[in-house]
């Protein structure tokens, strides 16, 4: 074998072994590129919400929110987190998101600085290339924003702006050299002022406490949106007002005592809105991710106690609701029982009145004379027989009562007592007119109990029957029974008016 060939083969084999011995190297990840072409920017922004038929506060805010969220997806040299959002958002509103204000990238000019030595020339070349790339990316995104706004804003409402930001009447299209922030500010000032109802709704939403069923990030976003709406419709809220509102809402939950203590320990100068969101979002996430066994290690054991307390309160509320339902049921049963007892008492009273009526119509017992050989003493001049007393209400008959009295002698007759003049009026019946109102709201009739009886009570169901009771007697045929000689009950026959607002016990 040729010695040279053998040496070459050995070298190739050694190189292969060395390559096999080298470990795999992770693929190189290129840093993010800030070069953005128009197609990429236009695809990211897409179609914005339309302001048709005319711009208003509501649809302008919808357009802005949609545009700002889409601009966050485009990488920017100024903010890795918020992208190009600051290119279109007003500075005061962008400050709610980023502690670093947005600054437009300046135009670096046509070329780098000339006439420098070799070293400074290389430095100036690198600086110029970076500034040119940032400026070109900004100009490209601006073109895409302007194109989307020209599609979203109806032609009749497009207005350009001058150098001072004032609207130029008569401009029919937005130009790519206009600042998107000036365009949106002009739309707000001209068409985006909230109505009184929208102002009230915004104030109510700003004052509404945090519902812990929603993420704390959503709550922060809500009050930030209210803050922006108040900027559009002056007077605006101050940053201090918004921070106090957020802290108050968090305190009202009773779930973040430890986080509030830590927040109060931060120097006032460092208590910014951005730090407030970061601090309490971390506390919220810690509480969501921790259980009862790990919350103490994270410093949020109070929150875990609140979770158990929430469960206890839920169980207590369930128990109270159950007991309250039982009380309602028991009260209804007691009410029905009371009504039934009242009905029974009325029936017993009616039966007693019927017995009294029967006694009143019965023949009084005969007076047995006393056997004596002596003649009875003469009766007084004003003596009234016992039977007459009985009829006039002096006995136990049905006429006993204060409205029952003896009829006076005829007018002009001599008085039985000397010195009392005869009456000079015609006697009348002083009894009150019978009450025509029925108690029970039905047309039932009972042979033994009469015309005003409960809904269940008829001749067939009567539980207080006379000895000669007839089950077949009804309101429809009671006249026939009376004509046939039956002693039917006329009790409450005069009651013909139904109750106007009967209760359940008056059925």
VMD Tcl script that draws the C-alpha trace (Angstrom):
set ca {
  {0.00 0.00 0.00}
  {1.23 3.49 -0.83}
  {2.54 5.06 2.38}
  {0.93 8.40 1.44}
  {-2.45 6.76 0.86}
  {-2.21 4.94 4.16}
  {-1.45 8.20 5.94}
  {-4.41 9.93 4.34}
  {-6.73 7.09 5.34}
  {-5.48 7.25 8.91}
  {-6.07 10.99 9.01}
  {-9.63 10.62 7.75}
  {-10.35 7.95 10.35}
  {-8.90 10.04 13.13}
  {-11.00 13.00 12.05}
  {-14.13 10.85 12.06}
  {-13.37 9.61 15.56}
  {-12.79 13.14 16.75}
  {-16.08 14.28 15.25}
  {-17.89 11.41 16.92}
  {-16.34 12.35 20.25}
  {-17.60 15.99 20.06}
  {-21.01 16.30 21.84}
  {-24.06 17.66 20.00}
  {-24.23 21.44 20.05}
  {-27.63 23.06 20.51}
  {-28.83 24.86 17.41}
  {-28.14 28.58 17.39}
  {-31.23 30.66 18.08}
  {-31.16 33.96 16.27}
  {-32.17 37.01 18.28}
  {-35.51 38.56 17.40}
  {-35.45 40.57 14.23}
  {-36.82 44.08 14.28}
  {-37.01 44.29 10.51}
  {-40.75 44.34 9.75}
  {-42.12 44.46 6.21}
  {-45.49 45.93 5.30}
  {-47.17 42.55 4.69}
  {-46.22 41.36 8.19}
  {-47.51 44.54 9.84}
  {-50.74 44.60 7.79}
  {-51.44 40.93 8.60}
  {-50.92 41.55 12.34}
  {-53.26 44.57 12.41}
  {-55.87 43.04 10.10}
  {-59.33 44.61 9.95}
  {-60.20 47.02 12.74}
  {-63.76 47.43 14.15}
  {-65.68 49.80 11.89}
  {-66.93 53.20 13.00}
  {-69.95 52.90 10.69}
  {-72.50 54.53 10.61}
  {-70.75 57.32 12.51}
  {-68.02 57.49 15.14}
  {-69.09 57.43 18.80}
  {-67.44 56.97 22.16}
  {-68.25 53.27 22.26}
  {-67.04 52.27 18.79}
  {-63.93 54.49 18.95}
  {-62.93 52.77 22.22}
  {-63.57 49.37 20.65}
  {-61.35 50.28 17.69}
  {-58.57 51.56 19.97}
  {-58.54 48.52 22.21}
  {-58.43 46.17 19.24}
  {-55.61 48.14 17.57}
  {-53.52 48.41 20.75}
  {-53.70 44.67 21.45}
  {-52.63 43.86 17.89}
  {-49.70 46.28 18.02}
  {-48.39 44.42 21.08}
  {-47.65 41.43 18.83}
  {-45.17 43.38 16.66}
  {-41.65 43.44 18.11}
  {-40.23 46.83 18.90}
  {-36.80 48.02 19.93}
  {-38.37 50.19 22.61}
  {-40.43 47.59 24.48}
  {-40.12 43.83 24.39}
  {-43.36 43.49 26.39}
  {-45.67 46.01 24.72}
  {-44.29 46.06 21.18}
  {-45.54 48.98 19.09}
  {-48.52 49.74 21.34}
  {-47.07 53.11 22.31}
  {-46.98 54.15 18.65}
  {-50.79 54.64 18.68}
  {-51.76 54.90 22.36}
  {-51.89 58.25 24.13}
  {-48.88 58.84 26.45}
  {-50.97 59.08 29.65}
  {-52.64 55.76 28.86}
  {-49.44 54.03 27.77}
  {-47.95 54.97 31.15}
  {-50.48 52.57 32.74}
  {-48.76 49.72 30.90}
  {-45.11 50.71 30.78}
  {-42.98 52.75 33.15}
  {-40.83 53.77 30.16}
  {-42.54 56.39 27.98}
  {-42.81 55.72 24.27}
  {-40.55 57.87 22.11}
  {-40.81 57.88 18.34}
  {-37.64 56.61 16.65}
  {-35.96 59.57 14.94}
  {-35.11 59.62 11.25}
  {-31.33 58.99 11.04}
  {-31.12 60.76 7.68}
  {-29.78 59.66 4.30}
  {-26.37 58.56 5.53}
  {-24.12 58.34 8.52}
  {-21.88 61.10 9.74}
  {-18.98 61.67 7.35}
  {-15.34 62.77 7.78}
  {-14.50 60.53 10.72}
  {-11.42 58.44 11.30}
  {-11.48 54.70 10.78}
  {-12.57 53.73 14.31}
  {-15.29 56.37 14.75}
  {-16.45 55.61 11.22}
  {-17.14 51.99 12.13}
  {-18.99 53.08 15.26}
  {-21.06 55.62 13.35}
  {-21.88 53.02 10.72}
  {-23.18 50.59 13.35}
  {-25.24 53.29 15.09}
  {-26.68 54.48 11.78}
  {-27.69 50.93 10.77}
  {-29.48 50.34 14.09}
  {-31.29 53.69 14.01}
  {-32.28 53.18 10.38}
  {-33.73 49.72 11.12}
  {-35.77 51.04 14.07}
  {-37.04 54.00 12.08}
  {-37.96 51.91 9.04}
  {-39.84 49.40 11.23}
  {-41.75 52.26 12.85}
  {-42.57 53.80 9.46}
  {-43.77 50.44 8.12}
  {-46.06 49.81 11.12}
  {-47.38 53.38 10.82}
  {-48.28 52.77 7.16}
  {-50.16 49.63 8.14}
  {-52.04 51.51 10.91}
  {-53.02 54.32 8.53}
  {-54.27 51.84 5.94}
  {-56.41 50.06 8.55}
  {-57.83 53.37 9.83}
  {-58.77 54.45 6.31}
  {-60.85 51.28 6.04}
  {-62.42 51.53 9.51}
  {-63.34 55.24 9.56}
  {-66.10 56.25 7.09}
  {-64.89 58.78 4.53}
  {-67.21 61.55 5.73}
  {-65.58 61.51 9.17}
  {-61.89 61.36 8.23}
  {-60.04 64.49 9.17}
  {-56.36 65.17 8.90}
  {-54.40 67.04 11.58}
  {-51.95 69.87 11.39}
  {-48.64 70.17 13.23}
  {-50.47 71.26 16.39}
  {-52.76 68.23 16.26}
  {-55.88 70.21 15.32}
  {-58.30 68.68 12.80}
  {-58.09 69.80 9.19}
  {-61.59 70.00 7.73}
  {-61.94 68.57 4.25}
  {-59.25 65.89 4.29}
  {-60.65 62.71 2.77}
  {-57.95 60.22 3.72}
  {-55.28 59.73 6.37}
  {-51.68 59.97 5.14}
  {-48.79 57.73 6.06}
  {-46.79 60.65 7.46}
  {-49.48 61.40 10.10}
  {-49.07 60.36 13.71}
  {-51.65 57.66 14.62}
  {-51.95 59.19 18.08}
  {-53.01 62.53 16.56}
  {-55.63 60.80 14.41}
  {-57.16 58.95 17.34}
  {-57.02 62.04 19.56}
  {-58.88 64.04 16.90}
  {-61.56 61.32 16.61}
  {-62.04 61.37 20.37}
  {-62.27 65.15 20.60}
  {-64.76 65.40 17.73}
  {-66.95 62.31 18.10}
  {-65.81 60.34 21.14}
  {-67.11 62.37 24.11}
  {-69.26 60.02 26.23}
  {-72.97 60.71 26.67}
  {-74.37 61.40 30.17}
  {-75.56 57.81 30.39}
  {-72.11 56.53 29.41}
  {-70.50 58.81 31.98}
  {-72.76 57.44 34.73}
  {-72.10 53.88 33.62}
  {-68.35 54.50 33.64}
  {-68.47 55.98 37.15}
  {-70.53 53.03 38.40}
  {-68.10 50.57 36.86}
  {-65.11 52.40 38.35}
  {-66.71 52.37 41.82}
  {-67.85 48.73 41.59}
  {-65.79 46.45 43.90}
  {-63.71 43.58 42.65}
  {-65.66 40.36 42.24}
  {-63.12 37.71 43.24}
  {-64.67 35.23 40.82}
  {-62.92 37.17 38.03}
  {-59.10 37.27 37.73}
  {-57.42 40.24 39.31}
  {-55.85 41.03 35.93}
  {-59.37 41.52 34.50}
  {-60.22 43.85 37.38}
  {-57.11 45.96 36.76}
  {-57.97 46.11 33.06}
  {-61.52 47.24 33.89}
  {-60.57 50.16 36.09}
  {-57.82 51.16 33.66}
  {-60.44 51.36 30.92}
  {-62.61 53.51 33.21}
  {-59.58 55.69 33.87}
  {-59.06 56.20 30.13}
  {-62.76 56.95 29.57}
  {-62.55 59.64 32.26}
  {-59.56 61.15 30.47}
  {-61.68 61.45 27.33}
  {-64.59 62.95 29.28}
  {-63.07 65.38 31.74}
  {-62.62 65.73 34.62}
  {-60.27 62.75 34.61}
  {-59.45 60.51 37.53}
  {-56.06 60.95 39.11}
  {-53.59 58.12 39.44}
  {-53.97 58.37 43.22}
  {-57.74 57.90 42.94}
  {-57.33 54.78 40.85}
  {-54.75 53.28 43.22}
  {-56.94 54.00 46.26}
  {-59.93 52.41 44.49}
  {-57.90 49.27 43.71}
  {-56.52 48.98 47.26}
  {-60.00 49.46 48.74}
  {-61.46 46.73 46.55}
  {-58.67 44.35 47.55}
  {-59.21 45.16 51.24}
  {-62.93 44.47 50.96}
  {-62.27 40.89 49.87}
  {-60.54 40.12 53.17}
  {-58.27 37.65 51.35}
  {-54.96 39.50 51.02}
  {-54.08 40.83 54.46}
  {-50.44 39.76 54.22}
  {-50.01 41.28 50.77}
  {-51.56 44.55 52.00}
  {-49.15 44.65 54.94}
  {-46.23 44.16 52.57}
  {-47.57 46.88 50.27}
  {-47.82 49.39 53.11}
  {-44.15 48.73 53.92}
  {-43.09 49.93 50.46}
  {-41.94 53.58 50.46}
  {-44.62 55.91 49.17}
  {-42.37 57.17 46.38}
  {-42.10 53.62 45.03}
  {-45.83 52.85 45.21}
  {-46.58 53.18 41.52}
  {-49.51 51.78 39.59}
  {-47.27 49.37 37.71}
  {-45.78 48.08 40.97}
  {-49.23 47.79 42.55}
  {-50.42 45.56 39.72}
  {-47.26 43.45 39.87}
  {-47.41 43.07 43.66}
  {-51.05 42.04 44.01}
  {-51.06 39.93 40.87}
  {-48.25 37.90 42.44}
  {-50.31 37.58 45.64}
  {-53.36 36.53 43.64}
  {-51.38 33.86 41.74}
  {-49.82 32.60 44.99}
  {-53.25 32.21 46.55}
  {-54.64 30.47 43.49}
  {-51.77 28.01 43.27}
  {-51.35 27.29 47.00}
  {-53.28 24.82 49.09}
  {-53.90 24.69 52.83}
  {-50.59 22.85 53.34}
  {-48.39 25.24 51.43}
  {-49.90 28.67 51.91}
  {-48.02 29.22 55.16}
  {-44.69 28.81 53.38}
  {-45.73 31.39 50.81}
  {-46.76 33.91 53.44}
  {-50.47 33.84 52.55}
  {-51.88 31.58 55.23}
  {-54.60 34.14 55.91}
  {-55.87 33.60 52.40}
  {-56.11 29.87 53.04}
  {-58.09 30.56 56.20}
  {-60.35 32.71 54.11}
  {-60.90 29.77 51.76}
  {-62.02 27.58 54.66}
  {-64.07 30.47 55.95}
  {-65.69 30.76 52.53}
  {-66.67 27.09 52.67}
  {-68.02 27.48 56.20}
  {-70.05 30.51 55.22}
  {-71.42 28.66 52.21}
  {-72.49 25.75 54.43}
  {-73.98 28.15 56.96}
  {-75.94 29.94 54.26}
  {-77.22 26.62 52.95}
  {-78.30 25.55 56.46}
  {-80.02 28.88 57.14}
  {-81.84 28.69 53.82}
  {-83.01 25.15 54.67}
  {-84.18 26.18 58.16}
  {-85.95 29.22 56.77}
  {-87.76 27.01 54.28}
  {-88.83 24.71 57.13}
  {-90.10 27.69 59.11}
  {-92.17 28.83 56.14}
  {-93.66 25.36 55.77}
  {-94.44 25.14 59.50}
  {-95.96 28.61 59.49}
  {-98.19 27.74 56.54}
  {-99.31 24.53 58.27}
  {-100.04 26.44 61.49}
  {-102.01 29.00 59.52}
  {-104.11 26.32 57.85}
  {-104.69 24.64 61.22}
  {-105.81 27.95 62.72}
  {-108.24 28.52 59.88}
  {-109.66 25.02 60.34}
  {-110.10 25.63 64.08}
  {-111.91 28.90 63.40}
  {-114.21 27.10 60.96}
  {-114.98 24.44 63.57}
  {-115.75 27.11 66.16}
  {-118.09 28.83 63.76}
  {-119.87 25.56 63.08}
  {-120.21 24.88 66.82}
  {-121.58 28.39 67.37}
  {-124.07 27.90 64.55}
  {-125.20 24.61 66.09}
  {-125.65 26.28 69.48}
  {-127.72 29.05 67.93}
  {-129.93 26.47 66.24}
  {-130.44 24.70 69.58}
  {-131.42 28.01 71.17}
  {-133.89 28.62 68.37}
  {-135.47 25.21 68.92}
  {-135.80 25.93 72.63}
  {-137.42 29.29 71.89}
  {-140.15 27.66 69.80}
  {-140.84 24.84 72.30}
  {-144.00 24.87 74.52}
  {-143.18 26.11 78.06}
  {-143.74 23.57 80.84}
  {-147.11 23.58 82.59}
  {-147.30 25.18 86.02}
  {-148.29 22.62 88.59}
  {-150.55 24.25 91.24}
  {-149.63 23.86 94.85}
  {-152.22 21.86 96.77}
  {-153.37 24.10 99.58}
  {-156.66 24.70 101.24}
  {-155.95 28.44 101.35}
  {-156.78 30.55 98.33}
  {-153.78 31.97 96.48}
  {-153.02 35.62 97.04}
  {-154.40 38.00 94.43}
  {-152.03 38.98 91.61}
  {-150.64 42.52 91.56}
  {-152.33 45.04 89.31}
  {-149.32 45.18 86.97}
  {-148.62 41.44 86.98}
  {-147.79 39.85 83.63}
  {-148.33 36.13 83.09}
  {-145.25 33.89 82.89}
  {-145.94 32.92 79.31}
  {-146.05 36.57 78.33}
  {-142.78 37.15 80.18}
  {-141.29 34.26 78.30}
  {-142.39 35.69 74.97}
  {-141.16 39.15 75.93}
  {-137.63 38.03 76.68}
  {-137.67 37.75 80.46}
  {-137.05 34.05 80.35}
  {-134.44 32.03 78.49}
  {-136.13 32.29 75.09}
  {-134.54 33.45 71.86}
  {-135.79 37.04 72.28}
  {-133.59 37.71 75.27}
  {-131.35 40.68 74.53}
  {-131.10 44.39 74.89}
  {-132.90 45.13 71.61}
  {-135.94 43.01 72.61}
  {-138.50 44.91 74.61}
  {-142.22 44.84 75.38}
  {-144.50 46.78 73.05}
  {-145.89 50.00 74.62}
  {-149.60 50.51 75.05}
  {-151.52 52.27 72.26}
  {-151.10 56.01 71.92}
  {-153.59 57.89 74.10}
  {-154.16 55.03 76.52}
  {-153.87 55.82 80.17}
  {-150.55 55.09 81.70}
  {-150.41 52.26 84.23}
  {-148.40 54.53 86.51}
  {-149.81 57.84 87.50}
  {-147.85 60.94 86.55}
  {-146.15 59.49 83.41}
  {-147.46 61.00 80.18}
  {-148.31 58.74 77.25}
  {-145.74 58.46 74.41}
  {-146.10 60.79 71.44}
  {-144.23 58.65 68.83}
  {-144.90 55.61 66.74}
  {-142.89 52.59 67.99}
  {-140.44 51.14 65.47}
  {-138.24 48.04 65.38}
  {-134.86 49.11 66.65}
  {-133.06 46.03 65.41}
  {-130.17 46.71 63.02}
  {-130.40 45.69 59.39}
  {-129.12 42.12 58.99}
  {-125.61 41.84 57.54}
  {-125.95 40.68 53.90}
  {-122.25 39.77 53.49}
  {-121.38 36.10 53.28}
  {-118.31 34.77 55.08}
  {-117.67 31.81 52.81}
  {-117.02 32.32 49.11}
  {-119.34 29.60 47.73}
  {-123.01 28.79 47.07}
  {-123.24 25.62 49.17}
  {-126.35 24.82 51.24}
  {-126.94 22.44 54.15}
  {-130.34 21.14 55.30}
  {-129.34 21.52 58.95}
  {-126.87 24.46 58.85}
  {-128.20 26.86 56.24}
  {-126.76 29.04 53.49}
  {-123.28 30.24 54.60}
  {-121.14 27.14 55.06}
  {-117.55 26.17 54.09}
  {-116.76 24.72 50.67}
  {-116.60 21.20 52.05}
  {-119.94 21.53 53.87}
  {-123.15 20.33 52.15}
  {-126.20 18.35 53.24}
  {-124.31 15.21 52.26}
  {-121.14 16.06 54.28}
  {-122.69 17.81 57.29}
  {-121.21 16.80 60.66}
  {-123.89 18.50 62.80}
  {-127.15 17.07 61.52}
  {-130.68 17.53 62.87}
  {-132.65 14.39 63.68}
  {-134.69 14.83 60.49}
  {-131.65 15.73 58.30}
  {-131.96 15.13 54.54}
  {-128.71 14.55 52.58}
  {-130.34 15.21 49.22}
  {-131.33 18.78 50.01}
  {-129.38 21.43 48.06}
  {-129.68 25.12 47.30}
  {-131.39 24.21 44.04}
  {-134.18 22.09 45.58}
  {-134.51 23.54 49.09}
  {-137.79 25.21 48.06}
  {-139.28 21.85 47.13}
  {-138.27 20.36 50.48}
  {-139.84 23.32 52.29}
  {-143.06 22.95 50.27}
  {-143.15 19.28 51.17}
  {-143.26 20.22 54.87}
  {-139.61 19.70 55.80}
  {-138.15 21.85 58.51}
  {-135.26 23.18 56.41}
  {-132.74 25.66 57.82}
  {-133.10 29.29 56.73}
  {-130.00 30.35 58.65}
  {-128.11 33.14 56.84}
  {-130.59 33.11 53.96}
  {-130.28 36.91 53.89}
  {-126.52 36.73 53.17}
  {-126.20 37.08 49.41}
  {-123.03 39.19 48.89}
  {-119.83 37.21 48.33}
  {-116.64 38.32 50.17}
  {-114.65 40.83 48.06}
  {-111.19 39.55 49.04}
  {-111.60 36.11 50.60}
  {-108.76 34.46 52.44}
  {-107.94 30.74 52.00}
  {-110.04 29.99 55.07}
  {-113.12 31.55 53.48}
  {-113.45 29.08 50.62}
}
mol new
graphics top color blue
foreach p $ca { graphics top sphere $p radius 0.5 }
foreach p [lrange $ca 0 end-1] q [lrange $ca 1 end] { graphics top cylinder $p $q radius 0.2 }
display resetview
